[in-house]
Amino acid sequence: MLECIVKEPHLTASASVIWLHGLGADGNDFAPIVPELRLPANLSVRFIFPHAPVQAVTINGGYAMRAWYDILEANLSRRVDEQGVKDSGQAIMELIEREHARGIPYDKILLAGFSQGGAISLYLGLRYPQKLAGIMALSTYIPVPEKLATERSAAMREANIFMAHGDFDPVVPMSLAKDSKALLEQLGYTPEFKNYPMPHSVCPEELADIRTFLIKTLS
C-alpha cells in the first residue's frame, strides 16, 4: 500500500478525495490546499495524498524521483510507459478499495490529480468497475488514449469530469489537453473544461472552480 498524507475532517468522513501529485513532487504538494478550499463542514471529506514510488525517469537522464510512471520522451503524446501507468493505477485502486472498506460509498470517492497524477486519475477513473463520484484532472492528459474506447467501464460512462489547464503550460501543451477533452466528448462523456492564464500550476480562480466541483459532486 502506498504511503499517504491524510487530512481528516472534523466530523466522521462521509466522502473521500484521493489526490495525486505531479512528477518529482510528493503527497505534501497539495495537502496545504485543503483549508483554502473552504468546503462546507457537512461535506466531511477525507483527503488522501499518496506518495508516488521513487523510480528512474528517462527524460531526466535516468535520475530517480517520485513518479507515477516513466516519461520516455518530451513529446507526451508519443510513447507512454503503459506498464508504469497500469501499475500506478493498481496502487490507487487499492486506496479506493480501502476507503470503501472503511465505509465510504464508491459514489462518494473522487479521484483527483495534477499532471502525471491527473493522467493516472483519468486512466483509472474511466476504467473503474464501480461508479465513482468523479474525476478531477488538472494540467494533464489521457495516457494511452487509443485503448480508452475498448477498456473503459460501463459504470463510469456518465462520469463527472472536471478538467483544468493553463493557457501557457510549457510542460503539458494545451493542445494535448484539448485532444483529451475531444476524445472524451467523442466517446460520449461531457467533461467540464476550464482554462486559466497560468503556466503548469494552480491559480486562485482554478481553486474556486475546484471547490464548486467538489461541492457539486460530493454533496
N, C-alpha and C positions, 0 to 999 in steps of 0.2 A: 504494500500500500504506500502511495506517495506521502511524503511529509507535507503538512499543510499548516498555514496560519488560519486560525478560526476566530471569527468575530461573532459572539453570541448576542442575540437581542436581550432586552431587559426582561421580556416575558418569554414563556416557553415558545420555542421556534415552531412556526406553522408553515414556513416556506424556506427554501434553501437556494442560494445562488452560488454556483461553482465558477470562479473567475480565474482564467488562465492568463499568465503574464506573457510578455514577448521574449524574443531571443536575447540571451545574456542577462536578463533580469531574474527576479525570483518572486516568491509569493508576497514579499514586502512591498512590491512595486505599487499595487493598487489598494492595499489594506487601508491607507490613510484616507481614501476617498469615501469610505462608508459614512462617517459623520457628515461629510459635505453633501451627501445625497438627501439628508433631512427627510428620511422616509417616515411615514406615519407609524407611531408606536404599535398600532393594531395590526400592522403587517407582520411583525415578529419574524424578520428574516435572519436566518443564519448565513453569514458569508464565509465561504471556504476558498482560500487562496493557496492552491498547491504549488510546490516547487517542482519544476521540471528536472529530470535527471541531468547530470553533467555528462557531456559527450563531445567528441571532436566534431568541429564544424568545418567542412571542406572549404567554404568560401572565405573563411578566416584563417586560412593556412593550416588547418587541422588543429587549431587552438581549442582546448577543451573549455566548455562553458555550459551553463544551463540552457538546454534546447529541447523543444518538443520533437524535433526531427532535424536531420541534417539539411543544410542548404547547399546544394550541389553547384549552383551557378547563379550569377547575378540576375539572369532573366528568370523570374519566378514562375513564368507561365510555361517553361520548358520542363526539363527533367525534375521530378519530385521524388524525394525519399519516401516512397509509398509505404515501405515496411515500417519506417520510423513513425509515420503518421498513424498507421494501424496500431502499433504498439502503444503509442500515447493515448489513442482512442480507447484501447482496452483498459489502460490505467485509470482513465477518467470514468469509464463505465463502472469500475469498482467503487469509486467515490459516490456515484449516483446511487448504486445499489445499497451502499452503506447508509446513505441518507434515507432511502426508502425503508430500510430495516429499522431505522430509528423513529419511524412513524410519519415521515413526510410523504404525502401522496406524490406520485410521479408528476401530476399536473401542477404541482407547486414547486417543482425543481427546475431551475433555469440555468442554462449554460451560457457563460459569457467569456469573452477573451479578446485580447489585444494582439494584433499582428499574428505571429505564429500561434499564439493561444486562441485567437479568433478562428484561424484556419482549422484547428482541432475541434473547436466548438461546432463549426459548420459541418465538418466531416462526420463527427459522431452524432451530433444532434439530428441531422437529416436522415440518419440510418437507424436511429434508436427504435427498438421494438415496442416501446411504450410511448404514450403521448406526454411529452414534457411541457412545462409552462411556456417555454420559448427559447430563442437563441439570440444572443446579443453579440454581434460581430463588429469589432472596432478596428479600423485601419487594416483591413485584411482581405482575403480572397478565398475562393473554394479550391482546395487542393484536389488533385485527381478528378477534374471536372468531367472527363469523358466517361467515368463509371457511375456518376450520380444517378442517371436515369434508371439504370438496372439495379442499383444497390440500395436506393432509398427505401424507407419503410412506409408501409401503409398508414401506420399510427401517426406519422409526422407529416402527412400530405398537406395538412392545413396549418402548418407550424406558424407560430407568431415569431417573426424575424425582424430584428432591428439592425440595420447596417449604418455605420457612420464612417466618414472618410475625410481626410484633409485635402484641400484643393492643391496644396503644394507639397504633397508627400513624396520625398525623394527615395523612399525605401520600397514601399508598395505603391506602384503607379495608380493614379485614379482610374486609368483605362482598365486595369486588371479588376478593380472593384466593380466597375460598371459592367464588365464582361460577366462577372459572377452574378450581379443583380439580373442581367439579361437572361442568363441561364436559368435562374430560379423562376423568373416570370414565364419563360418558355415552357417550364415543367409544371406550371400552374400555381406556383406559390405567389404570395402578394407581399414581398418584403417592403418594410418601411425604410427608405434610404435618405440619409441626411448628409450634406457636405458642409464643411466649415472652412474659413480662410486660415488654415493652420498647416504645419508640416506633419511629420509622423509622431503625433502626440495627442493629447486630450485637452479640450478647451472648456471654459465655463458654460458656453452655450450648449455644448455637447452633454455636459453633466446634467444640465436641466432637462434635456431630452431623454437621457438615460433614466432619470428619476421618474419622468412621466411614463416611460415604457414599463419600468418595474412595477409601478403602482397599478397600471392597467392590466398587466399580465399576472400579477401575483395576488390581486385583491379577490 
